[in-house]
Amino acid sequence: MEHLQKALTVLFATLLLLAPLLMATDPDPLQDFCVADLSGNLSVNGYPCKLASSASDEFLFSSRATRGGDPMANPNGSNVTELDVNEWPGLNTLGVSMNRVDFAPGGTNPPHIHPRATEIGVVLRGELLLGIIGSLDSGNRYYSKVVLAGETFVIPRGLMHFQFNVGKEAATMVVSFNSQNPGIVFVPLTLFGSSPPIPTPVLVKALRVDAGVVELLKSKFTGGY
């Protein structure tokens, strides 16, 4: 009996440790489809479903990614056309989404993180320098390559990365995620444009710069990108 109790204790502890891993991806769907009712409240497995009888076959198709945005509309020189569940309700509960990103010459998709998804992509035109920064486990190693039209790349979940147009012409890439809502954390905006702002002394200590530098950077990101 004592051995059985010990075994059950170990099993229970193991399940507790595995629980975060088992819940680390979007839950599997339990129906053919679940077109999102965006007026409902978001839950663990996405938005509530519209009635199947009210969902036409259009929920399976989207032309949104055929039209890229203006990359000169923001200081980064890039424009992201999102196709997550909020823009394409048919993705609800399916655990996938995608983006199209257009770059002006010299444009960048700044260092950022997708906390809920691995990313895989293909460059459709142009030349993009793609950089990925590993965690402390890898010694913060920087991986990079100039990715050309037709070439592909993968970015592990949660790693900081960026793209930069190193060509003389405009560039475009399309990326997919294994989450209907991968999330995004822009590193510069998070540090210097949070609301309310991170206290300046914290950033002074963390970044090892003067308060004037921190205040200057905060002024650059007031109001977002």
Secondary structure, 3 states (H helix, E strand, C coil): CHHHHHHHHHHHHHHHHHHHHHCCCCCCCCCCCCCECCCCCCECCECCECCHHHCCHHHHCCCHHHCCCCHHHCCCCEEEEEECCCCCHHHCCCCCEEEEEEECCCCEEEEEECCCCCEEEEEEECEEEEEEECCHHHCCCEEEEEEECCCEEEECCCCEEEEEECCCCCEEEEEEECCCCCCCEEHHHHHHCCCCCCCHHHHHHHHCCCHHHHHHHHHHHCCCC
